Amino acid sequence: MPDSSPSRGRVRLVDVADLAGVTKSVASRILSRDETLNVRPSTRQRVLEAAERLQYSPHAGARALAASTTGALSLLIPDLTNPVYARIARGAYQRAHELGYVVLLAEDTAETDAGADFTDLVGSGRVDGLLIASARRDHPLIESGRLAAIPHVFVNRTVPESGRNVTVDLQLASRVAFEYLHGLGHRRVAHISGPGDLSPARERERGFSAAAEQAGAPEPLVVHADFSEAGGFAAVERILDERPDVTAIFAGTLPQSIGALKALHVGGRRVPQDVSLLSADDLPMAAYLAPALTALELPLQELGTAAVDGLVHQLRGQPARDVTLSARIRIVERGSVAAAR
């Protein structure tokens, strides 16, 4: 490809087309990742290389006018303080950027009712679609039927029969967690779940209990608590009160695990000598606690990526579909789990 670039000013789409030797229309469709365009792979590669060489960035206003879209997606999450959603949001943001979109982030709680505000934005043409990670079972958006005409996906939660759930296989993850603890000889185990009305909590709980039943092990004690440090602390207090002989605890989130670690220390239990502690989320800070937390690695960033892909497919006229991620579910061993004494 000849080394050619405009002498000054903002690089235009026609500059990319000229350098690649294609029409402006073909260049536009390739750069917008139009999967219906039938061109040779070499042509597609020439256009992408030309755009990279010229450092071409599409003008947001022109793109929106040409496509009758805003180029904006909204991600509704239940808790801005939960690091799990930070990982999901990062994956969503990066993938959206690759596809020429921006992501607007909102904390969607019963108090804020952000979902209604964002469906209004879609209805008025100011946002193209919704990525809904809010996990409330009876979410007003679902009950009202307002989502019927709005492109959307559910992220890290399951809405039965919606056909647009993008999730990690949390039941599989919990089975992996139980089998790991059971293989180390733990028979008196407990699970710190989340609030009972949240779908991720229910999925983890089902998987953990089903694995225990399949193994012929005693039924685990399940305690519902907030997905927070305070929730984990309170849950361990209850576990030690109801089952003082517990040898292993599986916490549903990293914040819960941090609270659980503190409560075990306050309760005079050594980790892992007296009680092993396994976290459901492997985030960077887990390695810097004392002891470092053994944790489940989940494809959280990939979850955000898959959610954006699913929503953009709808925006391009393709049917919605369920996506369940199961790759990269594995135990990262550190210092908080040991064989049962």
C-alpha positions as CSV (number, residue, x, y, z in Angstrom):
1,M,0.0,0.0,0.0
2,P,1.5,3.4,-0.9
3,D,2.4,5.7,1.9
4,S,-0.2,8.5,1.4
5,S,-1.8,10.8,3.9
6,P,-3.6,14.2,3.8
7,S,-1.2,17.1,4.3
8,R,-3.2,18.8,7.0
9,G,-6.6,18.9,8.8
10,R,-8.8,16.1,10.1
11,V,-8.6,12.9,8.3
12,R,-11.8,12.2,6.4
13,L,-13.4,8.9,5.4
14,V,-12.7,9.7,1.7
15,D,-9.0,9.8,2.6
16,V,-9.1,6.3,3.9
17,A,-11.1,5.1,0.9
18,D,-8.6,6.7,-1.5
19,L,-5.6,5.2,0.2
20,A,-7.3,1.7,0.3
21,G,-8.5,2.0,-3.3
22,V,-12.2,1.5,-2.5
23,T,-15.3,3.6,-2.6
24,K,-16.3,5.7,0.3
25,S,-19.4,3.6,0.9
26,V,-17.3,0.4,1.1
27,A,-14.8,2.0,3.5
28,S,-17.7,3.2,5.7
29,R,-19.3,-0.2,5.9
30,I,-16.0,-2.0,6.7
31,L,-15.1,0.5,9.4
32,S,-18.5,0.2,11.0
33,R,-18.0,-3.6,11.1
34,D,-20.9,-4.3,8.8
35,E,-21.0,-8.1,8.8
36,T,-23.4,-8.2,5.8
37,L,-20.9,-6.6,3.4
38,N,-19.5,-9.2,1.0
39,V,-15.9,-8.2,0.2
40,R,-12.7,-10.1,0.0
41,P,-10.7,-10.4,3.2
42,S,-7.8,-8.6,1.5
43,T,-10.0,-5.6,0.8
44,R,-11.2,-5.4,4.3
45,Q,-7.6,-5.6,5.6
46,R,-6.5,-2.8,3.2
47,V,-9.2,-0.5,4.6
48,L,-8.4,-1.3,8.2
49,E,-4.7,-0.7,7.6
50,A,-5.4,2.6,5.8
51,A,-7.5,3.8,8.7
52,E,-4.8,2.8,11.2
53,R,-2.1,4.5,9.1
54,L,-4.0,7.7,8.8
55,Q,-5.2,7.5,12.4
56,Y,-8.7,7.9,11.2
57,S,-11.4,8.5,13.8
58,P,-15.0,8.9,12.6
59,H,-16.8,12.1,13.5
60,A,-19.4,11.2,16.1
61,G,-22.0,13.7,14.8
62,A,-21.6,12.6,11.2
63,R,-21.8,9.0,12.1
64,A,-25.0,9.5,14.1
65,L,-26.6,11.4,11.3
66,A,-25.7,8.8,8.7
67,A,-26.9,5.9,10.7
68,S,-29.8,7.6,12.4
69,T,-28.4,6.5,15.8
70,T,-26.6,8.2,18.6
71,G,-23.7,5.9,19.0
72,A,-24.4,5.7,22.7
73,L,-25.3,2.6,24.8
74,S,-26.3,2.7,28.5
75,L,-25.2,0.2,31.1
76,L,-27.3,0.0,34.2
77,I,-25.6,-1.6,37.2
78,P,-26.9,-2.2,40.7
79,D,-23.9,-1.0,42.7
80,L,-21.2,1.3,41.7
81,T,-19.0,0.3,44.6
82,N,-18.9,-3.4,43.7
83,P,-15.6,-4.2,41.9
84,V,-17.3,-7.0,39.9
85,Y,-19.3,-4.5,37.9
86,A,-16.1,-2.4,37.4
87,R,-14.7,-5.4,35.5
88,I,-17.9,-5.9,33.5
89,A,-18.0,-2.2,32.7
90,R,-14.4,-2.2,31.5
91,G,-15.1,-5.0,29.1
92,A,-18.3,-3.3,27.8
93,Y,-16.5,0.1,27.4
94,Q,-13.5,-1.4,25.5
95,R,-15.7,-3.4,23.1
96,A,-18.1,-0.5,22.6
97,H,-15.1,1.8,21.7
98,E,-13.9,-0.8,19.2
99,L,-17.3,-0.8,17.5
100,G,-17.6,3.0,17.5
101,Y,-19.9,3.4,20.5
102,V,-19.7,5.1,23.9
103,V,-21.2,3.7,27.1
104,L,-23.2,5.7,29.6
105,L,-23.0,4.3,33.1
106,A,-25.8,4.5,35.7
107,E,-26.4,3.0,39.1
108,D,-29.9,1.5,39.0
109,T,-31.4,0.9,42.4
110,A,-35.0,0.9,43.8
111,E,-34.3,4.5,45.1
112,T,-32.9,6.0,41.9
113,D,-35.2,4.1,39.3
114,A,-32.6,4.9,36.7
115,G,-34.1,2.3,34.4
116,A,-37.1,4.4,33.6
117,D,-35.0,7.4,32.8
118,F,-32.8,5.5,30.4
119,T,-35.8,3.9,28.6
120,D,-37.0,7.4,28.1
121,L,-33.6,8.3,26.6
122,V,-33.9,5.3,24.2
123,G,-37.5,6.3,23.3
124,S,-36.4,9.9,22.5
125,G,-33.6,8.7,20.3
126,R,-30.8,9.8,22.6
127,V,-29.5,6.3,23.5
128,D,-29.5,3.3,21.1
129,G,-29.9,0.5,23.6
130,L,-29.7,-0.8,27.1
131,L,-27.2,-3.2,28.9
132,I,-29.1,-4.1,32.0
133,A,-27.0,-5.6,34.8
134,S,-29.6,-4.7,37.5
135,A,-30.4,-7.9,39.2
136,R,-33.7,-7.2,40.9
137,R,-36.2,-10.1,40.3
138,D,-39.2,-7.8,39.8
139,H,-37.5,-4.9,38.1
140,P,-40.0,-2.2,37.0
141,L,-38.6,-2.3,33.5
142,I,-39.6,-5.9,33.1
143,E,-42.9,-5.6,34.8
144,S,-44.0,-2.5,32.8
145,G,-43.4,-4.0,29.4
146,R,-41.5,-0.9,28.3
147,L,-38.6,-3.0,27.1
148,A,-40.6,-4.7,24.3
149,A,-39.6,-2.1,21.7
150,I,-36.1,-1.3,23.0
151,P,-32.9,-3.1,22.0
152,H,-31.5,-4.5,25.2
153,V,-29.6,-7.4,26.8
154,F,-29.5,-8.6,30.4
155,V,-26.0,-8.8,31.8
156,N,-24.9,-11.1,34.7
157,R,-28.5,-11.9,35.4
158,T,-31.1,-14.2,33.9
159,V,-34.6,-13.2,32.9
160,P,-36.5,-16.5,32.0
161,E,-37.7,-16.7,28.4
162,S,-36.3,-13.3,27.4
163,G,-33.8,-14.9,25.0
164,R,-31.3,-12.1,25.6
165,N,-29.4,-13.1,28.7
166,V,-25.6,-12.7,28.7
167,T,-24.3,-14.5,31.7
168,V,-21.4,-16.5,33.3
169,D,-22.4,-20.0,34.1
170,L,-22.6,-19.3,37.9
171,Q,-24.1,-22.7,38.7
172,L,-21.0,-24.3,37.1
173,A,-18.8,-21.9,39.0
174,S,-20.4,-22.9,42.3
175,R,-20.1,-26.6,41.5
176,V,-16.4,-26.0,40.8
177,A,-16.1,-24.3,44.2
178,F,-17.9,-27.0,46.1
179,E,-15.9,-29.8,44.4
180,Y,-12.7,-28.1,45.2
181,L,-13.5,-27.8,48.9
182,H,-15.0,-31.3,49.1
183,G,-11.8,-32.7,47.4
184,L,-9.8,-31.1,50.3
185,G,-11.9,-33.1,52.8
186,H,-14.3,-30.3,53.9
187,R,-17.7,-31.7,54.9
188,R,-19.0,-28.9,57.1
189,V,-19.3,-26.0,54.7
190,A,-21.2,-22.8,54.4
191,H,-22.1,-20.5,51.6
192,I,-22.5,-16.7,51.9
193,S,-25.1,-15.9,49.2
194,G,-26.4,-12.5,48.2
195,P,-29.9,-11.1,48.8
196,G,-32.5,-13.7,48.0
197,D,-34.2,-11.7,45.3
198,L,-31.1,-11.3,43.1
199,S,-30.6,-13.8,40.3
200,P,-26.8,-14.1,40.5
201,A,-27.1,-15.1,44.1
202,R,-29.8,-17.7,43.4
203,E,-27.7,-19.2,40.6
204,R,-24.6,-19.6,42.8
205,E,-26.7,-21.0,45.6
206,R,-28.4,-23.6,43.3
207,G,-25.1,-24.8,41.9
208,F,-23.4,-25.1,45.3
209,S,-26.3,-27.0,46.9
210,A,-26.7,-29.2,43.9
211,A,-23.0,-30.2,43.9
212,A,-23.3,-31.1,47.6
213,E,-26.4,-33.3,47.0
214,Q,-24.7,-35.0,44.1
215,A,-21.6,-35.7,46.3
216,G,-23.8,-37.1,49.0
217,A,-22.5,-34.5,51.4
218,P,-24.3,-32.8,54.2
219,E,-26.4,-29.8,53.0
220,P,-24.4,-26.6,53.2
221,L,-25.6,-23.8,55.4
222,V,-26.6,-20.9,53.2
223,V,-26.7,-17.4,54.6
224,H,-28.1,-14.5,52.6
225,A,-26.3,-11.2,53.0
226,D,-25.6,-7.9,51.1
227,F,-22.9,-8.1,48.4
228,S,-20.6,-6.0,50.7
229,E,-17.9,-6.2,53.3
230,A,-20.5,-5.6,56.0
231,G,-22.7,-8.3,54.5
232,G,-19.8,-10.8,54.6
233,F,-19.0,-9.8,58.2
234,A,-22.6,-10.3,59.4
235,A,-22.9,-13.6,57.5
236,V,-19.9,-15.1,59.2
237,E,-21.2,-14.1,62.6
238,R,-24.3,-16.0,61.9
239,I,-22.4,-19.0,60.5
240,L,-20.3,-19.3,63.6
241,D,-23.4,-19.0,65.8
242,E,-25.4,-21.6,63.9
243,R,-22.6,-23.9,62.8
244,P,-19.5,-23.4,65.0
245,D,-17.8,-26.5,63.6
246,V,-17.7,-25.1,60.1
247,T,-14.4,-25.9,58.3
248,A,-14.9,-24.0,55.0
249,I,-16.9,-21.0,53.7
250,F,-17.6,-20.0,50.1
251,A,-18.3,-16.3,49.8
252,G,-20.3,-15.1,46.8
253,T,-18.3,-11.9,46.1
254,L,-14.9,-10.4,46.9
255,P,-16.3,-7.7,49.2
256,Q,-18.2,-10.4,51.2
257,S,-14.9,-12.3,51.4
258,I,-13.1,-9.3,52.9
259,G,-15.8,-8.9,55.5
260,A,-15.8,-12.6,56.2
261,L,-12.0,-12.6,56.7
262,K,-12.3,-9.8,59.3
263,A,-15.2,-11.6,61.1
264,L,-13.2,-14.9,61.3
265,H,-10.3,-13.0,62.8
266,V,-12.5,-11.2,65.3
267,G,-14.1,-14.6,66.1
268,G,-10.8,-16.1,66.9
269,R,-10.7,-18.4,63.9
270,R,-7.4,-18.7,61.9
271,V,-7.6,-18.8,58.1
272,P,-7.0,-21.4,56.7
273,Q,-5.9,-23.4,59.8
274,D,-9.3,-23.4,61.4
275,V,-11.6,-22.3,58.6
276,S,-10.9,-22.1,54.9
277,L,-12.3,-19.2,52.9
278,L,-12.9,-19.3,49.2
279,S,-14.0,-16.2,47.3
280,A,-16.2,-16.3,44.2
281,D,-14.4,-13.4,42.5
282,D,-10.7,-13.2,41.7
283,L,-9.8,-9.5,41.5
284,P,-6.3,-8.1,41.9
285,M,-6.7,-7.0,45.5
286,A,-7.4,-10.7,46.5
287,A,-3.6,-11.4,46.2
288,Y,-2.7,-8.6,48.7
289,L,-4.8,-9.6,51.6
290,A,-3.5,-11.5,54.6
291,P,-3.8,-14.3,53.9
292,A,-4.1,-13.9,50.1
293,L,-7.5,-15.1,49.1
294,T,-8.0,-18.3,47.1
295,A,-10.6,-17.4,44.6
296,L,-12.6,-18.4,41.5
297,E,-11.5,-16.8,38.3
298,L,-14.5,-15.8,36.3
299,P,-14.6,-14.2,32.8
300,L,-16.1,-10.9,34.0
301,Q,-14.4,-8.6,31.5
302,E,-15.4,-11.0,28.7
303,L,-18.9,-10.8,30.0
304,G,-19.0,-7.0,29.3
305,T,-17.6,-7.7,25.8
306,A,-20.2,-10.3,25.0
307,A,-23.0,-8.1,26.3
308,V,-22.0,-5.2,23.9
309,D,-21.7,-7.7,21.0
310,G,-25.2,-9.0,21.7
311,L,-26.7,-5.5,21.8
312,V,-24.9,-4.3,18.7
313,H,-26.2,-7.4,16.9
314,Q,-29.7,-6.3,17.7
315,L,-29.0,-2.8,16.5
316,R,-27.9,-4.3,13.2
317,G,-31.2,-6.1,12.8
318,Q,-30.1,-9.5,14.0
319,P,-32.2,-11.5,16.4
320,A,-31.5,-11.5,20.2
321,R,-29.9,-14.6,21.7
322,D,-28.8,-16.0,25.0
323,V,-25.0,-16.2,25.7
324,T,-23.5,-18.2,28.6
325,L,-19.8,-18.0,29.2
326,S,-18.1,-21.0,30.9
327,A,-14.5,-20.6,29.8
328,R,-11.8,-19.6,32.3
329,I,-13.8,-20.7,35.3
330,R,-11.0,-22.0,37.5
331,I,-9.6,-21.9,41.1
332,V,-6.7,-19.6,41.7
333,E,-4.9,-21.1,44.7
334,R,-3.4,-18.7,47.2
335,G,-3.3,-18.9,51.0
336,S,-6.9,-18.9,52.4
337,V,-7.8,-22.6,51.7
338,A,-6.2,-25.7,53.2
339,A,-7.2,-29.3,53.6
340,A,-9.7,-30.0,56.3
341,R,-8.2,-30.9,59.7
